[in-house]
Amino acid sequence: MSQLEQLRAVMGRAGVDALWISDAANVRYLSGFTSGKDGKVLVTPQGETLYTDARYTVQAGQESRVPTFIARPPATLEHAAPGLAGLRVGFEAESLTVAELEQLRAYWPQATLVGTAGLLSELRMVKTPGEVQAVRDAQALADRVFAQVRPMIRAGVRELDVALEIESLLRRAGAESAFEIIVASGPRGAMPHGVASDRVIGDGELVTVDMGARLNGYNSDMTRTVAVGTPSPEMARVYRAVLEAEEAAVRAVRPGVSGADLDALARGILTGHGLGEAFAHSLGHGVGLMVHEGPSLRGSSEDVLRPGMIVTVEPGAYLPDVGGVRIEDLVLVTDDGFEVLSRSEKETV
Ligand SMILES: CSCC[C@H](N)C(=O)N1CCC[C@H]1C(=O)O
């Protein structure tokens, strides 16, 4: 089934006849148009239309898999109105402003507008073979860049110079950083989102580097914690505990296992090492057009893994004023288990 056919099935279950898609990643997913933030897609019983404006006439002509109508709002809404009379029209409640909703109400008075959530996220969780290849390519680039940068992570170097080098290598390769690069050394390692600062890395410290490439619209995500010199016995113990939890959770990835079970597995191992409280976030998340998307690997998640999903497995332990460790792999769920897409070496501490 094509993505659009699957979406129509999901729309049927949600009780909507048509869907106005405003989320940029969803617009790209359905149409192939890469400037999704300047486009909308309308799916109706008659067909699909990409709406964008004249700045994108050529680009949309080259990229879009669905027929395109070039106009700015409200002409777009006027164009769509006749086909929507009497229909239940879904809109994406999480990506439409109140002002935009009022505009839909004003221009589509004969439609019944219905807020929807997560219809496309559900589909996007399972990647097509083309999407898997795109994430694979992004991760392979991130691995190459990490290997190039690894030798410069040493005492006397500023965190932000490490981040700048990563960013610059990604850009020269035609990609960009998927998110603000995390380089957290020594006590800064206790911050799960410790983006690179002007701190100078010291001898005997652990340094957490969390980086991703965005290539052709698709993201990767990987973390390595590296040792500069010899870390303290306490941090070496924490490192080994996190590595044990990470490897066990990766090995447990397979179709049918739930995100909650994987989170519990890793958390249980860290708790056994007295680090349960120090694991201050969820185990992982899906990765694709967005760095953070479904499925969710957290205690409260109801998501169950299926072949074609790509998830991060990233336990961590954070000790305020002392330091932290996170180790993260990007993992593809296969028909009978898993494949680790991130290949960068892990430290033996
Ligand atoms: C700001 S993007 C962060 C990417 C990172 N790999 C990541 O997803 N996390 C780091 C800490 C936990 C997890 C998160 O939920 O943000």
The ligand as an SDF file (V2000), in Angstrom:
LIG
                    3D

 16 16  0  0  0  0  0  0  0  0999 V2000
   18.0300   18.0290   21.1250 C   0  0  0  0  0  0  0  0  0  0  0  0
   18.0920   16.6050   20.2130 S   0  0  0  0  0  0  0  0  0  0  0  0
   18.8560   15.5020   21.3510 C   0  0  0  0  0  0  0  0  0  0  0  0
   19.2590   14.2480   20.7250 C   0  0  0  0  0  0  0  0  0  0  0  0
   19.5610   13.2310   21.7740 C   0  0  0  0  0  0  0  0  0  0  0  0
   20.1810   12.0680   21.2450 N   0  0  0  0  0  0  0  0  0  0  0  0
   18.3120   12.8370   22.5010 C   0  0  0  0  0  0  0  0  0  0  0  0
   17.3520   12.4940   21.8780 O   0  0  0  0  0  0  0  0  0  0  0  0
   18.3200   12.8540   23.8450 N   0  0  0  0  0  0  0  0  0  0  0  0
   19.4000   13.2530   24.6990 C   0  0  0  0  0  0  0  0  0  0  0  0
   18.8690   13.1000   26.0900 C   0  0  0  0  0  0  0  0  0  0  0  0
   17.6740   12.2440   25.9990 C   0  0  0  0  0  0  0  0  0  0  0  0
   17.1770   12.3790   24.5950 C   0  0  0  0  0  0  0  0  0  0  0  0
   16.0000   13.3430   24.5490 C   0  0  0  0  0  0  0  0  0  0  0  0
   14.9020   12.8970   24.8730 O   0  0  0  0  0  0  0  0  0  0  0  0
   16.1630   14.5080   24.2110 O   0  0  0  0  0  0  0  0  0  0  0  0
  1  2  1  0
  2  3  1  0
  3  4  1  0
  4  5  1  0
  5  6  1  0
  5  7  1  0
  7  8  2  0
  7  9  1  0
  9 10  1  0
  9 13  1  0
 10 11  1  0
 11 12  1  0
 12 13  1  0
 13 14  1  0
 14 15  2  0
 14 16  1  0
M  END
$$$$
